[in-house]
Amino acid sequence: MDEPLIEFKNVTKRFGERTILDRVNLEVRDGHTTTIIGKSGTGKSVLLKHMVGLLSPTEGKILFKGKPVDRMSRKESDEFRSQFSYCFQNNALFDSLTVLENIALPLQQTTRMGKREIDDKVTERIDQLELSEVAHKYPSELSGGMQKRAALARALITDPKIVLFDEPTTGQDPIRKNAIFSMIVHNQKRFGFTTIMISHDIPDVFFISDRILVLYDGQIIFQGSYEEIDRLQHPMVDEFVKSLEHFQDELTGLYSKKTFTKVYERAVTTKQPGENLTVAVFTVDDLDGVSANLGHTTAQEIIQSLAVYVNRHFGDVGISNRSGRDRIVTILAFTDRAAAERLMEDLARDLRERGLIDIQAESRPAQSYPLSILAGLAEGKAGEDIDIISERARSVQKEIARFQCGAPG
């Protein structure tokens, strides 16, 4: 296994007699998205400040690429801190500066670059983050989503290796939350930075996290993937898991993965061992391309709209779960293959005839982009791992609808 990018070894932090972090051990992997969850006031922000060197531990060691931070020379310490950038919860854009001036500020304050060089780099980043049309506007003139994008552009202007996000979706509606998460993932792949995030947006944040850290009573009680979190018996983890038990999106009818799995397990107990069931998988093809060309909000609206279609046609006989950023899985425990195929044909016809009308009306990009919906069916045996059946359905997916999304009206 590769050496961790950041590692805490028995890190304790006290302020007077109050212990905020208590023998914390954790790892952050290069190129991963690591999300820290925990109750308010548990020390998540203190944890982040230790990562960037703004605070030093009372006890224990913090290592960066295997080297103790407290043993770094002044030059090494400056280089270490320069690899971090921070995307604040409230964006922290200066109201008196334009978007362009906000983005240029870190280069003006932390480098010796000349004006022309700064202008060229800022212009490039503005183009990459699709901010050209608002470059000379002030933050108060921007939508919330556009402000987030400007804040990200400013965070990325120094080419950081690690970007910290403190509650990046606070105050956003569900579609905007997922659009922001999509924006983070898309740009992480594009620019190659490591993401460290604090978030309360469960289960949405699980779709983009490689690793989850659970901070409880000053300690990291879990670090691993979402799939592994169920294995830990702890009150804090139980609380998070239970918060998902009855989660179901009222608009789309999608269940959380935890509830989805439990409903599946209950359903198969009523079937004979080895009896067949049907699974459908629906995918928005090339969602990253949609995000890049039409915007992250439009991409999330497309997923939301597809879920409405799936629930409209399969909601009475199946249960559905968003499985990843671009995919929906539906279990039809009591519907045979032939009936499932008829339902699929009806959904495909509905999509081709109606299209994603609401999405196309809401999108306002200058260009259109071809949108393709894929779907596949597979049969499985009662009790078989649902992920295995889903993968079989995914492997036989075919295009059921194609149309131009975002075309000017």
C-alpha positions, 0 to 999 in steps of 0.5 A: 500500500502506498504511503499516506499523504497525511497521517495522524499518530496519537494526536491530542489537542487540549485548550487549557483543561479541555481535550478537543482531540484525544489520541486521534489516528487517521490517514488521508490518501493521495488523490482520494476524497476523504470526508469527515463526519461528526456532530457539531462541536466535536472538533472537525474544524480543529482537525482541519486546522491541524492538517494545514499546520494552523494548529500544533498538537499537544501530543502526538505526531502529524506526518506529511508524506512520512515526514513529521511536520514538526521536524520540517525546516522553515523552507519545508514548512512553507512548502508544506503549507503551500500545497493546501487550499481552503474552500470556505463554508460561506465562500468568503468572497470579497464583496468589493472585488469582482470575480476576476479580482477575487480569483487573482488575490491569492496569486497577488498575495503569495507569489512574485508573479507579474500582472500579465502572468497573473492575468493569463493564469486567472483567465485560464482558470476562469475559462476552465470553471466556466466563469467567463460570463461573470468574470467582471461581476461582483459576488452579490450579482451571482447565484449561490451555485456560481458563487461556489464555483468562483470560490473553487476557482480561487482555491485552485488558482495556486495549483494546490495539491490538497483542497479542504472543503468546510461544509460546502453545501450548507443552505443548498437545496438537494439538487444544488447540493448534488451539483456542488458535489458533482462539481468537486468530483469533476474538477478533482479528476480534472486538476488532480487534487486531493479532497478533504471535506467536512459535511453533514449531507448524508447520504449524498456525500457518500456518493463521492467519498472514497473514505469516511472518517467518523469523529466522535468524542474527540476520537476517530472511531471509524475510517473506511468506505461507506460499505464498511461502516455498517460493520462497526458497532458504535452509538455514533455509527448507529445514529448515522445509519438509523438516520438513513433507515427511513430516508426516501426522496419524496419526489423521486421515490429513491431509497437510501442504500441501507433501506434499499438493502433491508427492503430487498432482504425482507422481500426475498424472505417471502420467496422460495430459495432459488426463486427468480427475481428481476433487477433493472439498471438505468444509467445516464451515459457520459454524465461527466460530459454532460457536467462539463458541457451543460453544467453540474446543476443540469447534470443533477437535474437529469438524474433527478428527472430520470428517477421520476420516470423510473418511479412513475413506471416501476414505483408500484412494483419495485424499489429503487436506489441511486447507485453511484453518481449516474446510475439507478437500480430497481429491484422487481422482487415479484415481477417476472422478466416478461412483465419487467420488459413491458414496463421497460418498453413503456418507460422508454417510449415515455422518455422518447416521446416526452424527453426530459422536458423540465430539464431542457426548459431549465437549461440555459447553455449556449450549446446543446449536448447529446443525452443518452439513457441506457437500461438493462435487465437481469434475473437473479436468485432470491438471496443472491447479492444484489450488487452481483445481479445489478452488475449483470444488468449493467453489462447488458444495458442498451440505449433506450432514449437519446435526445439533445439536452440544453438546446436553445429554445 
